[in-house]
């Protein structure tokens, strides 16, 4: 096995290229990051200049890594290459140009310069829809298939040989955004990386493009994107969604230009004449229904006026009919404060009158954000959305909307949950599948979804034809605008305490369903999930419920001041918005370990579960609503670490990030948190925990618990004993006993192997195998140094009586999460426990964690604590106040 692992590593570092990346955007950033992860060397990044003082995402990540970055505004002047630009490019010495989302015209002497030439990503199935608006035309033309091509650049217009293509079906309600985010973006990144490796391995094809069915369509403009309503409904539908969001399909209603955004349902409503339509439209409670020449219908959700004001299409006839509310004296004072905010933004307006229109007075989209944020600061607890400003553009309308919102007159109905269901374990399991944002389950803004897979048998936990699990949130507003969160930094302690107890009670009432979800989502054995995954989660919330009203500061005598008439005291305050990122091996328990302390300290929470195991976290979100937790306190955002986790690390409004996962990712998170806003970080990372077994141990217990220390939860355990050191005089007997359990004799007459250790189920990201024993492992071997995270027992012997020697070997690792010692000699046990360099030391036991005992590592196993009183300090800040009296 060691030989195979060595061969794998050698192969990993073979056939890697020196790359120049020429492109931009988040797509370019992800391609860059993934190519570097695969071992390729990016020798230069060539992207666009900063816009409004903000660098392109590709430039940002490359500069963080120290990769040379070039920001040329152009490569050619009047069709001729700029010599100094070309020379700067050639100096990096690239063997291949990779061009993800490249919007600039690159000279052919740059395209052809590297030994392997250049490859480009194109969002269509070439040769169809050559040109810059390929995704739009895929929808406009009503194609049933979408996809992308990676082709070798030549001097034609998207005409070079094809290297690789991928396809996906076009769904009835797909838009440009949903196609891009569901398939073209994530699969395109993977394909770019795959293409580079094919080139490095000398296996990349060059398939000439055929001219059969080749097409080229130009970029759509506002002037020619008017909807032709004298055609079938499907064609109208395709035209509108193909132009969404830019430049925007439009038509004329009541003599005015209106941009159209669509959905697809047709309830009854009030007729509305529309220019050029074969029949009148219908304004319904859900939107505006348009009919094509074939009498088939489609739905438009919003209408936007030329002056920028937007209304719900459903309110076309009633948008001005709402009776105005009379303001109280306190509300009138708040209205005047808002008038001052408007005046500060609209500085060109002499006075803010009731009829002053926000947009007609010169406001732009950035002013909308400013208005929403300033009102949030003035009125803590009131959450407005950017769209609210577009819906109420005059000052009097805005105040009416504001007061109604303040009074709660727009309070939403009871939470609606769209479940995915599965009949399993003699029950029907009901699983929420959407993001949980501000007390509601909703789709990711980009529409990205994915299946979750039961690792025990490979079956899909949620039927992909009915519902997909949200596992990606590219640009969800929750990540980009924390104004969506209700930041409860000063909730009364009674609410904290009650909420924690209620969560614990709710988890207890649903423990069988939660354990079943854990089993089908993470592969956990059901009985273990019931006792540990769910059981300890319940204990954790109940434990921290007791701390909610005991978070207190202290008084401090200060002696230096004369005369000494001073009082100094400290206050423990919540940090604000905290982010938590958890792994897949204990999905619910890791959520509880971190979020219970975070919430008990008075913070709000944005939690990202592991991409492959989001189900129990989303079920937890549902239960918190039933437990009475206020909106916005808990938010669950499934998705990839490279996308969602990175957004959390980078976000300037998040003040703390807690992470459990691998050491390399922990390092990247710490770096990103430092560069963003120096947010507080706690990391629980990898381990290679030593377990020392002395000859004076209780042999039966040492064998039983030594195996448990390795094989518990199939070895998918951060504190698993990564290496056992067994004293020489008992080594062979210890091994014999372990082997007899792993490979017991067959039962007489049965011919079957009998044993209580079951082969572990497969899970992506692990090194799956049956329980495996390695003996005579030497300190320099890879398996002695790196975390296995699987059912692999690694045993080394040490000389009799050599306590200091085995301690040196046990501590000779950059990990320091846990450790253990088995001996009947209490003095020896204490001596060893003092000198083991790990955050937890188990003596004559193992894996015995408790909610009251702090848990966390040293060295590259991270820092910070989960559980116990210490965990609260990870989510609090200390303020000193000095008063002279």
Phi, psi and omega in degrees: 000319178299322179296317180296320178297319178297319179296320178299314181294320179297320180293325181299322184266006174271162171053052176248149188245159170269120190243145165251127176260124180239107183172204185194181171078175177299327177298312178299322179299315182291322177298315178303310183298317183287327176294320178293323177298329180279001175097000178284152181259115176270110185270348178190143176242127182241111186224189187272159177297161177299146178242124183054039178077007183244127181283153174297146181307324178297318179295320182300310184289325179293320179295324176299323182277353183081014177284136177303129182238132179238132184238077181276128177293334178200159180253342184226152171232122183053041176084353183253139180299146175275116188305313183294329177291315180297320180293320178297321177295312184297333184294339182283341175073045181282147174264345180204138171265127175249124189237082177272122180050061180265117183261359182260158177272115186260129181297152181293332178288347170270317179303316186269356188295313184293159180301326181257007178074216186222144173237146185230144173268135177226129186277053171203167177272084182307145014271010181285139175059048170299143180124177190278343182251039188299317182296317180303314184287334173302319180280316181302320182280355178072028179299143178273345178234141171240177179166193180214163178231145168245119187231161178280125183292140173222193184271007176269187180256095182059037186246003182291167181300147181277134174262317185202144176223150176224147183233157173211155177288151174265119181279157184304327183254016178298143171240180176303315181297312185294321177297314182298313187279331179284324189226306189298323181286298185292317181287331177295322177298312180301319183291324177298316179294318178298319181297318179298319180291323176300319177294316180299325181274000181071026184243011185280126179282163172228092184262113182301140177286135175277153175270353178293128181064013177292142180215155174222124178238140183282176179286132180286143178238160181301324185296331182243025180253017176295140181284130171271105185277354179269055179206170182301154183302321182297321179294321177295315178302313181295323180295314182294310183290334177288338179260356181278125011258339183239136000279350180097116176291149183214162174214182181246123178235126182054037177078004183240146178287131178228127175279148188242135172234142194237156159222191186225084168206154190226075172279179181281160181184201186258134186292147178217120180287134181230131184301128174085354182278150180289337175206164183298148172282173181228123175273116183246179179292344181255346182154193181261120178271127174249146180244139175273179181294343177267008179070005174279155191243158171216163187246135173252129186271314184234154173237137179239131180277163181296335180278003177102341181292140179241141174228157170291131180302331180295340183254022184302318182271347187239006186297335180251010186265353185292130179294137181284150179263148178272131186275142172284172179299317179296321180291326177296322177296318179294323178299321179291325176294323177291324176301321178295323178295315177302317181297322179295328180277314181266065186294342180277352182264131184296317181210145179272105178268172179299328184266002180300126180263128186302314186275324178293342177273004174107003181289149178238184185298324179294328178291330176298313179300316180299316180299313181298317183291318181293324177291324177298322178292323180287325187236079182303133178098342179267124182250115172257155176250157178305322182297333179299325180291320179292331181278342180223085192272336177271158183297318182293322177293322181295317180295319177299315178298317182298314182293318178299319179294321181295324181279350181080018182289343178260018184304137185282158177288176181306144185304134178257130181238127176264099187277149158260133184243153179210129176274111184204148175057039178061031176207162173261112182273128180252116187240117169299148185231000182257170172297149177248107187232123174052043176083008181228148170270127183210158179293154169297148184300326182272359177075009184291129178224166176200159175281153166254144188242134174287113184292346180289324184223001178081003180284155178279124182292327177237131185298117185296335181280344180256303180218147174248152176276135178289112181229025180199137183224031177002290180227043180299138183301337178298327180276324186271336182226100181285002172295344175292343184265141173269104188274101182269079180277348184226042174293140179299144184299332178298323179292319176302308185299310181299317181299317180295316178298319181294321177298312178302318179295317180295319176298320181295321181292335183246024189295324180294319178293317179296318179295324177294318177298317178302320183293313183282342183266318184249354181084012180292144172297134188303313183296324177292320178298320181295316184280315189259300184304310182270316184302314181287334176296317177298313180300322183296313180294323178292323179296311183287342172300327179287343180269342190304322182259019180237014177276111188214157176268206181208160174265146185231122174287126177252126192258347188280332184284136177229130355291154186273074175245062184228145174236123176244130176220160179247152176235139173263118185241149175293157182277329184122236178274125179243143176251143179226133179236123187239161183268184186265348189283327174228073190303310184284320184293320177294325175300313183294316181306317185269315187288328181298315178292319180301313182287323178299329179282352175099017182266166166262163195224133168241115185244132174252110174287167177300145185301327184270351182224065182269351195292315183292328177294321180288325174295320175303318180301316178301317183291331179292328176295315179294335178278356176088016178291130183299154178301142175086347180289318181239129179226131182244121184235094178292160177152183181281151177294322181295336181256293185290313180300321179293321178298319179296317180297324186274341192290128184288343182267350175275129187255352179206141174229123175253131187225137168236125182171208186280157180295315180301318179291323177301321178296318180294320179297315181298321179295314181294320179296324179292317183289331184284293183210024182054041180294150179295144184226140165230135188231127171244106194247206187291170179211156170219066194290126179276143173234116184259124183243112181271161184293340180267022180281168166281103190301315181301315180291321181295323178290311183298311184280333174296319177291320178297324180297336181262313192265354180303135182056036179064023182080357180274071191213124186297329181261013178308143177292102185285341180204126178260129173254115184247130182299140192306319186293338179246003186303307185295321178294321179298314180297318181301317181293320178297315181296322181295333177277319179291326182229072182289158177296152180291149178290136184304124176086350184264324183075005180255148175284132181244131177191153182274349177271117180268146176301137182288153176281154180285143174217132179305138176095351178258177174250083190290145173190169170287165177307126189230139181245128173246128178243168180055037179282130180263157190299331185278348186290149179303317183292340178277347187248326188258148181294132182275316183053045177197177185282064184240115179264121183248117186240130174235150178259157173224157186294146179303131175080357184272073184292311181295325179296314181290329175296318178299319180291320181295325181273355183279062180206153177278354177270156178199050184274304182217174181193171179202160178214137175242118177195150176274350183273108184295325178295317178296319181299316180291321179299315182291319183295328177292330187258349175288127186268075182210155183289336178227136175235123176260132178244118180057028174199179176197155179062019182267080176268153181218148185297339181269352184259126181297143184228125178173166189248179175244171175052225184276011167273000172108193180206162186094162185234142164258156175068159179068177180300326181302328183296328180299321182295340177290340185239020178231159171233150183256126177246130177261132180238127178243127183240130173262131184233000000 
